[in-house]
Amino acid sequence: MLAAGSGGVAAYSAAAWTGFGTTVAETTATLAGLLFVAVSINLRRILEYPNLPGRAGQTLIMFATPLVVALFVLVPGQDRAALGWEFAVTGLIIVGAQLWIDARSGRSDQETQLSWVATRVFPVLACCGCVIAAGGSLLADGGGGLYWLVPAVLIAIISGLVNAWVLLVEILR
């Protein structure tokens, strides 16, 4: 693998990722707004289940994670080390907050241990793990750099959409 200093590899240059950052920021901000609509439509029903307000909060944070990360990428002229630290700290804070919310909200009667881990714990760990890996990789000047953001964003969007579906449609079944 080439280091950032050898030819300016795009993996370590935020300037090469502005299109990605802009698209991610716009997309995830829109999805967060749509989540508010979904929660508003079913608010009474959501409040009937003790675990669903927490799940709605986790979903909002899941959509906000790539939004925040994309905004960091879009800061002009930012030092690579600063960006690396921003990713690492953000990933740690978000994973901690998400797991805390999840522990407080608990599982529903319909969720098995496996489905709970697959839909609520694993996506958080995987998404934030990729954000932290991106930060560590930027700091180490090797290991994939900003390419770690691609799976982080995909996991956040897919997981958020699954949870939004539960809050909008499945809750009515």
C-alpha positions in Angstrom: 0.0 0.0 0.0 1.2 3.5 -0.8 1.6 6.0 2.0 0.0 9.4 1.7 3.4 11.0 1.1 4.1 8.9 -2.0 2.1 10.5 -4.7 -0.8 11.9 -2.6 -2.9 8.8 -2.4 -6.6 9.8 -2.3 -7.2 7.6 0.7 -5.4 10.2 2.9 -6.5 13.5 1.3 -9.8 14.9 2.5 -9.7 17.3 -0.5 -10.2 14.3 -2.8 -13.4 13.3 -0.8 -15.4 16.5 -1.0 -17.9 15.1 -3.4 -18.4 12.1 -1.2 -18.7 14.3 1.9 -21.3 16.6 0.2 -23.4 13.6 -1.0 -23.2 11.9 2.4 -24.1 15.0 4.3 -27.1 15.8 2.0 -28.4 12.2 2.0 -28.1 11.6 5.7 -29.6 15.0 6.7 -32.6 14.1 4.4 -32.9 10.7 6.0 -32.8 12.2 9.5 -35.6 14.6 8.5 -37.7 11.7 7.2 -37.1 9.8 10.4 -38.7 12.8 12.3 -41.7 12.5 10.0 -41.9 8.7 10.6 -41.7 9.2 14.4 -44.2 12.0 14.3 -46.7 9.9 12.4 -46.5 7.0 14.9 -45.5 8.9 18.1 -48.3 7.5 20.2 -47.7 4.0 19.1 -43.9 4.3 19.6 -44.5 5.6 23.1 -46.6 2.5 23.9 -43.5 0.3 23.7 -40.7 1.0 26.2 -37.9 0.1 23.8 -39.0 2.0 20.8 -38.2 5.6 21.9 -34.6 4.5 22.5 -34.6 2.7 19.1 -35.8 6.0 17.5 -33.0 7.9 19.2 -30.4 5.3 18.1 -31.7 5.6 14.5 -31.4 9.4 14.6 -27.8 9.0 15.9 -27.1 6.4 13.2 -28.1 8.9 10.5 -26.3 11.7 12.2 -23.0 9.7 12.4 -22.1 9.9 8.7 -23.5 13.4 8.6 -21.0 14.6 11.3 -18.2 12.6 9.7 -18.9 14.1 6.3 -18.9 17.6 7.7 -15.4 16.9 9.2 -14.3 15.8 5.7 -15.6 19.1 4.2 -13.6 21.4 6.5 -11.2 23.1 4.1 -7.5 22.8 4.6 -7.8 20.7 7.7 -4.7 18.9 8.8 -4.9 15.1 8.4 -4.0 14.4 12.0 -6.8 16.7 13.2 -9.2 14.8 11.0 -7.9 11.5 12.3 -8.5 12.6 15.9 -11.9 13.9 15.0 -12.9 10.6 13.6 -11.4 8.5 16.4 -13.1 10.6 19.2 -16.4 10.9 17.3 -16.5 7.1 16.8 -15.8 6.4 20.5 -18.3 9.0 21.7 -21.1 7.7 19.4 -20.5 4.0 20.1 -20.6 4.8 23.8 -23.8 6.8 23.5 -25.5 4.2 21.3 -24.6 1.3 23.6 -25.8 3.3 26.6 -29.1 4.1 24.9 -29.5 0.5 23.9 -28.8 -0.8 27.4 -31.4 1.5 28.9 -34.1 0.8 26.3 -33.7 -3.0 26.3 -35.2 -5.6 24.0 -38.8 -5.9 23.0 -40.7 -9.2 23.5 -40.6 -9.8 19.7 -36.8 -9.5 19.5 -34.6 -12.6 20.0 -31.1 -12.1 21.4 -29.8 -12.8 17.9 -32.1 -10.3 16.2 -31.3 -7.7 18.8 -27.5 -8.1 18.3 -27.9 -8.2 14.5 -30.1 -5.1 14.2 -29.1 -3.0 17.1 -25.7 -3.8 18.5 -23.6 -5.0 15.5 -24.5 -2.1 13.2 -23.4 0.4 15.8 -20.1 -1.4 16.5 -19.4 -1.9 12.8 -20.2 1.7 11.8 -18.3 3.3 14.6 -15.5 0.8 14.3 -15.0 1.9 10.7 -15.0 5.5 11.7 -12.5 4.8 14.4 -10.4 2.8 11.9 -10.5 5.7 9.5 -9.2 8.0 12.2 -6.5 5.6 13.3 -5.5 5.0 9.7 -5.2 8.7 9.0 -3.0 9.1 12.1 -0.9 6.1 11.1 -0.6 7.2 7.5 -1.5 3.7 6.3 -4.2 1.1 6.4 -7.0 2.5 4.2 -7.5 6.0 5.3 -10.8 7.6 4.3 -11.9 4.4 2.4 -13.0 3.2 5.9 -15.8 5.8 5.7 -17.5 3.9 2.8 -18.6 0.9 4.9 -19.4 3.1 7.9 -21.8 5.2 5.8 -23.4 2.2 4.1 -23.9 0.4 7.5 -25.4 3.6 9.0 -27.8 4.2 6.1 -28.9 0.5 5.9 -29.3 0.1 9.6 -31.1 3.4 9.9 -33.5 2.5 7.1 -34.3 -0.8 8.7 -35.0 0.9 12.0 -37.1 3.6 10.3 -39.1 0.8 8.6 -39.8 -0.7 12.0 -40.9 2.7 13.4 -43.1 3.5 10.4 -44.5 0.3 9.2 -43.8 -2.7 11.4 -45.2 -1.0 14.5 -48.6 -0.9 12.9 -48.8 -4.7 12.4 
